[in-house]
């Protein structure tokens, strides 16, 4: 189902940030990944490992829905929150 949503979501470009941002928020909530952009990495090592896996998924979701011309803005970001 998420793949269908991604296929129907326009990638971020120069003209659609506010619509893209809202759809990205909805997608991340649907995938139970919204907390990755709204919280910081936990100090506890066990929790941090789980958090990192989820953050990688969230960051990949964001990156895959950004036009190639916009990747320069998030390429060096290491967390979904930064992206």
N, C-alpha and C positions, 0 to 999 in steps of 0.2 A: 504494500500500500504506500509506503514512504517513497518508493521508487516512482510510482505513478504521480505522486505529489511533486517530486523533484522534476519529473519530466514536464510537468505543466507549470512550473515556476520559472518566470523569466529571470535570467541571471542579472546580477548587479552590473549596471553600466553607468554612464555619465548622467543619465536623466531620471533614474527610477529609485533613488535611495529610499525614500519614505515608504513606498509600496513594498520594495524588496525587504526592508528592515522588518516590517510588520509580518510579512509572509515567513521570513526566516525565524522570527520569534515563535510563530505558530508551529512551524515545522520542528523546531528544537523542543518545544513543549510536548508536541505529539510523540516525539522520540524519547521523551523523558531525559532530555539533555539541557534544558534551559538553565538548570542550576550551575552548569559549567560557565556560563557567562555572567551569572549573578552572584557567584561566591568565589572565594579564594581557595587555593590549594591548602588542604588541612595539614597540620604539623605532624600528626600521627602517621607513622610510616605505613602501617597496614591500610589505613584509610587513604593515604596519599597514592598508593599503587592503584587502587580501584579508581580513584578520582582521575589519575593520569590516563587510564584506558578510556574512560568516558570523555575526558577532555580531547583526546586524540580523535574520537568519533565525532564530537561536536565541531572541532576545527576542520576536519575533512569535509563535513557537511557544508560548512560555511564556504570553504575554499572551492568546492565543486559547483557552487552556485554564484560564482563571481566570474564575469567576463575576463578573458585573458588580459585585456588591456588594463584591468583594474587589479590584477594580482600583485603588481608592484607595491601596492599599499598594505598588503597583508603577508607577503612572502616571508618576511623575517620574524613575524609574530610567532611565539612559541606556545601560546595558549589561545583557546577559543575566545576568552574574555578580551584579550588584546586584539584579536582579529575583528 
